[in-house]
Structures are given as structure tokens and as C-alpha cells.
Amino acid sequence: MAPNITLKAGDRLVVATHNAGKLVEFRQLFEGLGVDLDLVSAGELDLPEPDETGTTFAENARIKAHAAARSSGFIALSDDSGLCVDAIGGKPGVYTANWAGVRPDGGRDFSVGMRRVEDALQAAGASTPAQRHGSFNATLCLAAPDGRDDLYVGTVEGTLVWPPRGDLGFGFDPVFMPEGYDITFGEMPSEDKHSWSHGKAGLSHRAKAFAKLVESAIERG
């Protein structure tokens, strides 16, 4: 299916996030693109954050992208992502960020979230790697001010480990070991997780979704 929205060199793209860690990941993804986009975040534009009232990643991605596109007047790109753990009924899922605590500065304390997931796994009796399967899921939404949008989805499977390992990345990265690896996302260099080149995506859920967006929606000269 042809995309509703395409981007070309010189276009302004609003990344619909106030999350500094997520913005860093998007900047890393766009660095290797070879198309000079004017990339700015919703936080840098001081746009309001909409209430994420959806019950799926797609619904929340659309809410954020359309809010940023309407407020800024430019094409906006949002991401809604989360960790889904089989043994605890797919939780935390779309509520992944809400499982984290709140730091004194108002930011998320994901050490609290990781502890909550581990406590839930222990309560469920999930002690072996096979019982601790989970996946990171990302849905990207590219939205235009006129209401058009496109969705791009990426998923990576893995195992939840304890205790947390590594201080790279953000969020639940230190407890997620992707399939086929013996290190967590928290121990993995960003170029392995988020790199992009034509026909090849990085390992992360966000990189896989991004690769689909690039191949479909980016005009390269």
C-alpha cells in the first residue's frame, strides 16, 4: 500500500516526544539517513503533551502524532512503545512508562519499573528463561496537519533477566536480553540497537519500525 505521507530533504519533522532518551534514539536513527531533514522535538517547541488514553500502541501513537502535527503545523512523527511480558499477561504493555516511578525532577525512574516487573514475574513463578519471555514493541505514526497518517510497527523478542545489567540505553533496556544474544540492551552499543542502512535495520523494535518508515516514506535523491 502506498504511503499517505512522504518526506524529502529540507522538510521539518516534529518528533512528538518530551522524552530525552527517546529523542536521542531518533536522532541516532536519522543520522545515517542521508536526507537532511529539519528535526525538532515537541519538547523543544514547547508543545502540550496530550493525554494518552488509547488501549493499544497504535491508538496512543496516533494521539501523539496528530496532536503534534495540529499544534505545530508540520508533519509529526510519534512513537508508542512498551514491554510485553508473557507470564504476567502481556503487562506492562501500553502502560510501560506508568510502571516506572517518578524522580524528584519529574522524570521517570525506571529502576522502580524494572523492580515491579521482576516482582510480578516472581509472583507468577516465572524462574526459567522460557518462562520469562517478553517482547519490546514499537508503533511509529507519521501524521500530517490535515489528518492523514501512516503506521509502522517493529517488534523484538527476548528474555527478561535479573538483576539489571548495563547502563546504556534507557527505560527497561537493562533487563531485556534479545533473542540470540547474551547481553542486554543496557549493555549493547547504540549502533547495534539503532543503526540503519539501506535494506538493513538495527536490532531494536524502534529501529525495525524506522526501517519500514524509511523504505516507504522517505524520498532520497
N, C-alpha and C positions, 0 to 999 in steps of 0.2 A: 504494500500500500504506500502511495506517495505521501511524503510528509506534508502537513499543513503549513509548516513554518521552516524557512531556511535562513541561515546566517552567512554573511560574507565579510571579507576584510573591511574594517572600518566601522562595522556595526557596534553599537553599545549593547552590552548584555548585562542585565542586572541579576546577580546571583542572590536569590531570595533567602538569605540567611543572616542571622545575627551571631551565629556560632563561629568563633575564630578558628577552631580546629577544622571545621568543615570547609571554611573559606580557603584555608591553606591547602587542603586536598584538591579543591577545584583549581586553584592557581597552578598546582603541580601538574594536574591533568592537561590544562590548556597550554602550558609552556611548550610542549612538544608538538603542538598542532600545526605550526607553520602558517597560521592565519592570524593576522593582527586584529584581534577584537578589543574593543574598549570595555574591559571587565571591571565592574564595580559591584559592591555588595549592598544589600538592603540596609545593613547596619551603617555603612559609610554614608548612605543617602538619608539616614535617619527616618526611614520609612516605618510605619507602625507594624507591629507583629500581629498577624491575625490569630484568632483562636483556632486551634487545630481540633476541630470537632468530628473529623472523619473517623471511621472504624476500620479503614484499610489504608495501606501505604499510598495507593493511587488517589484516594479521596483527599488525604492530607497534602500530598504533593500538589494537587490541583488548587487547593485552597491557598497555599502559599504562593504559587507561581502567579495565579490570576490576581491576587491582592497586590503583589509587587508590580505586575505589569500595569494594572489600573492606576496605581499611585504614582508610578514613575513616567508612564507614557512610553516605555520601551519594552522590548521583548525581555522576558524574565525566565530564569532557569531555577527550578527548585529541586530539592531532594527530600524525600521522606524515606527513612531507613530505620532498620532495627534488627535486633537479635531475636530469633525464634528458637526456643529450646523444646525439643520433642517431649521430654519427660515431664515437663511442667505445663503441658497443654498449649505449646506454642508461645507462651509468655517469654519475655515481656512484650514482644511484638510491636505494635504501633505505639505502645506506652513505654518503650525502652528508656527514653530520656526521663520519664516520670519516676522510674525506679531508682534513679540516682538521687543523692542528697543535694542539698544546696549549701554552697560555700558562703562565708561571710561577705564576699564581694558580689554575691548573687548568681555566680556561675554554678554549673553542675559539678557535684562531687561524685565521680563515677566509681570511686572506691566503695562507696556505700551501695551503689547499684550492683557491682560485682559480688559483694558480700551477700546481698539479698538473693541473687541468682544461685549462688553456691548453697545458701541455707535452704532454698527451695529444692534444689537437687538432692541435698542430703535428706530432707524430709520425705522426698519421693523414693528414697532408697537407690538412687542412681549413682553407683560407685564405679562401674566399669566403663571403659571408653565407649563401648557400644551403647550403653545406656545414657551417655552424656552427649549425644549427637545434637547439633544445632546448625543453624544457618544464619548468615547475615544477608539481609535483603535490602535492595535499594530500588526505588522508583524515581526516575527523573521526569519532571514535567517542564516542557518548553511552552510558554504561553505568550500570546500576543495581546496588546491592549484591546483589540477588537473581539476577544473572546475565543479565538482559535487556540488549540493546544495539541501537543503530541506527547505520548508517554513512552519511556524507555526503561526496561526492567533488567536488573542484574542480580544474581544470587551466587553465593559461595558457601559450600558445605564444610563442616568441620566438627571439632570436638571441644567441649568446654573443659579446661584444665584448672587445677588449683594447687598451690597459690598462684596469684598473678605473676606473669613473667614479662619483663621488659618495660621500658619507659618511652618507647616510640609510639607514634600514632596518638589516638585519643579514645575516649569512651571505653568500650568493653574489649578493646584490642588485646590487652594483656592476658585475657583468659580464653581467647579464641585461637585454636590451632587449626589452620586449614588442612583439608584432606591432602595427603601426600607429603606433608612437611612435619618436621619435628620441632619447629619453633612457632611461637605465637605471632600474631600480627604486631604485638607490642615489642617483639624482638626483630622484626623484619624491616629492612631499609625501605624508605618510601618509594624508591624507584622500582622495587619488586612489586609493591602493592598497587601503585597508581600509575605506572608508566603507560604510555600509549605510543604506538606507531601503526602505520597503515597495515591493516589486516591482523594486528596483534594487540590484545588487551592485557592490562595488568591483572593481577590476581584478585583484587578486592571486588566486592559487589558493586561499588560505585564506579570503579574502572570498567567493569564489564558493561554496565548500563551506559557509561560515557562512550564506549567504543561504538555501541549501536547508534547513539545520537550523532557521533561524528560521521560515520559512514552514510547516514541518512540525511542529515540536516545541515552540514557544513559545506559551503561552496569553496573549493580550493582551486586556485588559479594554476 
